[in-house]
Amino acid sequence: MENELNASAGGDYAGALIPVAQYVRKSTDHQKYSTENQSEANRAYAVVHGMEVVLTYSDEGVSGLTFEKRDALKRLILDVQGGNVMFKAILVYDVSRWGRYQDVDESAYYEFICRRTGIAVHYCAEQFENDGSPFAALIKGWKRAMAGEYSRELSVKVFAGQSRLARRGYMLGGFAGYGLRRLLVDQSGVAKCTLAYGERKSIATDRVLLVPGPPEEIATLRSIFSMFVREKMHERRIADILNQRGIKNGFSRPWRYKNGLAPF
């Protein structure tokens, strides 16, 4: 949570401005929903409506599907329920930033918690006033259903796309195992370079393949396989032998055993 307490936040607010908080959330790098853009829209709304943003709750890189992982929203709800807050309303960019819950009643529930304590939620980029009228309730319900359906459809499309890439042999993420390396290829399958640890592809159409690593690592893997399968050694004993031989793991550290031989 980013505290934005203006100089006037000591108790007397400049003029008769209404102190408000804002909640911003970004789940992707989509420019439209950057936290900066949301905050700018919220502040413009505040100026028009005689408000002053004195506190910001920000969830970055967090999905709107669930409440559990949204720490800033959790703090906001807890602060509201505690009753000791300096703001009189909450500004949110639009209905989807409040959440893309699969159950539209969940989104309404968190808004009701705020409204029950006298703190209204304003959706600054929406074309309706969240004034408690039947029309507002109808529009919010429709938009909440749309937000949830968007997430469901996106999940299906993303899963289908990732499955297709996996079937073609491409790596979708994570570390390359010991004895392997990540080879970056273009959309035609032409090799570009080997990615070092921590490096990522920067072009959306590029792909990553797993390829054999250095000969010495492959030789170590063959030795591990032989000790485990043919000599029936325990993984802990294998780790001790590798360390005695001065062979480092994938992170250039000693090998360790914890519920299985760990190559990293």
Secondary structure, DSSP 4 states (H G I P E B T S, - for coil): -EE---TTTTSPPSTTPEEEEEEEEESS--GGG-HHHHHHHHHHHHHHTTEEEEEEEEEES--SS-STT-HHHHHHHHHHHHT--S-SEEEES-HHHH---SSHHHHHHHHHHHHHTT-EEEETTSSS--SS-HHHHHHHHHHHHHHHHHHHHHHHHHHHHHHHHHHTT---SSPPPTTEEEEEE-TT--EEEEEPTT----STT-EEEEEE--HHHHHHHHHHHIIIIIS---HHHHHHHHHHTT---TTSS--EESSSEE--
